[in-house]
Amino acid sequence: MDATVGSERAAIRTDWTLDEVQALFAEAFSNLLYRAHGLHRCWFDPTEVQISTLLSIKTGACPEDCAYCPQSIRYNTGLEDEPLMHIDEVVKHARAAREKGATRFCMGAAYRSPKNKQLEQIAAMIAAVRDLGMETCATLGMLSIEQAERLKQAGLDYYNHNLDSSESYYRKIITTRRFQDRLDTLKAVRDAGLRVCCGGIIGMGETAHDRSELLHTLATMPEHPGSVPINQLVQIEGTPLHGTEPLDPIEFVRTIAVARILMPRSHVRLSAGRTEMSDEMQALCFFAGANSIFYGDKLLTTDNPDVSRDQALLARLGMRPEAAKMANDGKSRL
């Protein structure tokens, strides 16, 4: 094992400087991947991938103006609004996801922030899904500490609340919510004892400096997020970001590698945008340290590779789904 990688294994840092992050992005691609892959092998089995399924339990009619999102009420994307699902329908989807190999079931609702009555309905869904033996995750917008504690009481393992972009670029993407609002929700989630799922979207026209700043913010949180979803922009006609110049695939892989080096114990997840990625690009991402994907043909409202394609890809790469385990042990595999 490389001596540098071995020494880094014991040092989980939350004090990275922005200059250090930018220096990682500037490394030669082969050197960066070598370092990231070696570090990944220290903390995880490189042949395992954690499998999640994401279900939109309430779709559309969101008052926010996120420039990438077809669920915003401000954009005409042809998306049909759907009210909050009934618990029986959610459990049906969760059971089907479990049968296809998913170990974590994520529920997403297009809210700015949920009302308490809605939160109680979702709490019942969380308890029912956890009874199936699956990890649970929810993304519902902004939360108060009291709401986060209620979700914890219901059995929620993870709460997803992405930063989306760097703080510098944020106002070009969203104007109806402050960057600090996102940080405040993440603090409430941590204070409630929930594990954090937090990442961002790249390919929105941001600069390399913005990508460095985004990962720097994630890697200098009081504790690294347990899951770090890295999304590639899915361009939806009718949203302001439709027509944005696509990101160089090498830059996407580079971002995965830097995330792995900065947050070695986190699950780094290939999230939105995989339908536009070649098998070869995804293979490079796995080598660079990605070790989580979403199964299923939809991610909330956007397309995702079907399960059979993912199973075939993992088989070609000699990889397999990570075994199911409940998330509240608080540690990654050592």
N, C-alpha and C positions, 0 to 999 in steps of 0.2 A: 504493500500500500504506500502511496506517496506520503512522505513525511509531513508535508504541509497539510494535506487532507486529514491525516491522523491527528494532528495537533488541533485542527479546527473542530473536530468532533466534540470535544469537551467544552468548547466555548460558544454557548448560545448567547448571542449578543443582541441587545436592544439599543446600543449606543452608536450605531453606524452613522458616519457623517455623509452628507450629500456628495462630497468629493470622492469618498470611497465608493459609493454606489456608481457614480459616473465613471470611475476608473474601471469598475467591473464591466460596464457596458462597452468600454473602449478596448477591452482585451481582444486579442486575436480569437476568432470564432472557435478554432480547434482547441486552444488552451482553455477557453471559457467552458466548453462542453466537457473537457477532461476533468476540470476541477469540480464542476457541478455534479457530474456523474459519480465521481469518487466520493463526494460528500453524501450524495443520495444513498449510496450503498452502505454508508456507515449507519444510517438511521432506519432504512427501509429495505425490504426485499425487492430488488429491482424488477422482479418478474411478476409482482402483484400490482393490481390496480383496484382502488376502491371505487365501487359502483354506486351511484345515486340515481334516483329518478325524481324529476321535478314536475309537479302538477299545478296548473293554474286553478285555484279553488274559487277565485272571483276575478273576472276578466273585464278590462276596459273601464271607461268613465273615470279615469284618474285625473285629478285637477292639476297635477304637476306638468311642467313643460320640458321634461327631459328630451333633448333633441334627437335621441336615438330610438325613442320608445313609441311603438304603435298603439299603446294603451292610453296615451294621453288624449284627453277630450278635446285638445286644441288642434289635433291633426286629423285629416281625412285619409285614413289608410284602408278603409273597407272592413275594419275589424268589428265584429258584432260584440256588444256588451253582454256579459253573462253574470247573473247574480251569484251570491255565495252558494256553493254546492251544499247538498244535503250530506250529512255524515255518512250515510250508507254508501253513497256514490264514491266518496273519498276512500273509504275502507276497501271497496271493490277495486279501485285503482291501485291501492297500496298492496293488496294481496297479489294482484297480477304482477306488479313490479318485483315483489319478493320471489315469485315463482320464476322470473326471468333472471334472477341473480342479483338484484339490487339489495344492498344492505342498509341504505339510508333513503328515507322518503322525505322529500322537501315539498312544502306547501307554500305557494305564492299567491298573494292577493294584492290587487292594484288599489292600494290605499295610500293617501298621504300619511295618515295614521289611523289605526282602527278605533272605532267606538267600542266602549266596554261591552255592549251587548254582542257585537260581532266577535270580540275577543273571547267571550264565553263560549260561543259556538265553535270557534277554532280550538279552544282548549279541549273541548270534548273530542274533536277530531284527533288532536295530538295524543290524548290518552288512548284512543281506540287503535291508532297506528302503532303506538309503542307496545300495546298488548299483542301485536303480531310478531314481536321480537325484533323490530327494526329500529335503527336510530331515527330520530326525528329532527327536522329542520324546518324553520318557517321564515318567510320574508314578507313583512306586512307594512313596511314603511317605518316611520318614526315611532318610538315607544317611550313612555314614561317609565321610571323605575318601578312603579306599582304594577304596570302592565307586564314588564319583564318578569317580575316576581311571580305574577299569576301564571305566565307561560312555564316558568320553571316548576311551579307547583303541579302543573298538568303533566309534566314529564318531558318537556322539550329539552333536547340535547344541544342543538345549535340554533343560533339566530343569524341569518344572513342579512347584512346591510353593507352593500358595497360603497366604497368611496367614489367609484366610477372613474375619476380622473385625478390629476394633481390639483392641489389647491389653486395654483396659478392659472390653470386652464378651465377651472370649474365653471366660472361665470359664462364661458362661451358655450357651455353645454346645458346648464340649468340655472334659471333665475328665480324659481319659486321656492327654493330651499337653500339655505346657506351650507357651506362646507362644514361649519362648526356644528350645525344641526346633526349632521351625520356622526361627527365625533361624539356629540352628547348622547346620541342613541347607543353608540357602541359602549360608552362608559356605563350607561344604565344596564346594558346587557351583561357586561362583566361584573358589575356590582351585584347583580341578581344571581350570579353563579352560573350563568349560561356560558357555553363555549361560543366563540365568535367565528363566523364565516364571513370573510371580508376580502374583496379584491377590487378589480376594476375592469374597464373596457379599453382596449387599445385599437388603433386604427381609426380614430375619430378626427384625424387631422392634427393631432398633437405632435410636439417635437420630441426628439430623443431626451432632451432635458426634462420634459414633462413626464416621460415614462420613468426616468430616474427618480424624480420627485415623488411620484405615486408609490413606487416600491420603497422609497426611503420612509415615507409616512407609515406604511404598513409594518416595516421592519423595526421601527422605533416606538411602536405602541408598548404599553407596560408589559404585555405578553403577546407574543406572536399569535395571529389568528390560527385556530386549529385547522381551518381550511382556507385556501387562498384561490378563489376562482379567477382565472385570467380569461377574459372574454375577448374575442375578435369581433369588431363591429359587424353586425348583420344589417345590411342596408335595406330599409323598408321604404318603398315608394310612398310619398306623402309626408315623410318626416324630414326635418331640416337637413339631416346628415346624408340623405339619399344623394348619391353622386360623388361622395367623398372618394378621393384617390385611395385605392386599396393599399394596405400596409405590405411592405416587403416581407415575405414569409420568413426570411432569415432573421429579421428584426423581431418577429414574434417568438421564434425559437430562442433567440438571445434573451428576451424578456423572461421566458420560462427559466432559463439557466440562472439568471441573476436572482430571480425569486427563490430558487432552490438554495443558492449559496447564502442569501441573507436570512432565510427562514427554514433551516434544515429539518426541523421536526414537523413542519406543517405539511398537510396534504395540499399539493399544488394541482389545481383542477383545470383541465381543458374544458371550457364551458361553451358559451355561444360561439357560433361560427365554424363548427367542425365540418359542416356539410360542404364548405368551400375549401377545406384542407385536403390535400392528397394523403394517401396512406403513408407515403414517404415523409411528409412533413410531420404527421402525427408520431411516426416512429422516432424522428429526431427529437420531438418534444418529450416523449417518454425517456429517451436516453438522457436528455438534459435535466430530468428530474420531475416531470409531470407524473403523478401517480393517482389520478382520480378523473373520472369522466361521468357524464350523465348518460344513462340508458334511456331509450324511448324516442319516438319520432317527433316529439315536440318539447321545446324548452319554453314554458309558458305559452307564447304564441308563435314562436319562430321554429323553423325546421331544425331537426337533429337527425344524424344517421340512425337508421333503424337497427334494432338489436342484432339481427342476423349479420349485418355488415360489421358491426363492432365485434361480435363474437369471432367472425372470420379473421378480422385484423389481429385480434389478440392471439388467436391460434397461430397465425403466420409468424408472429413475433415471439412465440413461446411464452406468452404471458397468460395470467389467469386472474379472475376476480379475487380480491382480498376477502378473507373469511369474515363473517359477520361478528361484530362485537359491539357492546353498548359503549357509548362515548364518554360516559361520566367518570371513567377511571382517570381522566385528566392527563394521560400521557400517550405519546406515540410509542411505537415499538422501539426499544433500545437495543 
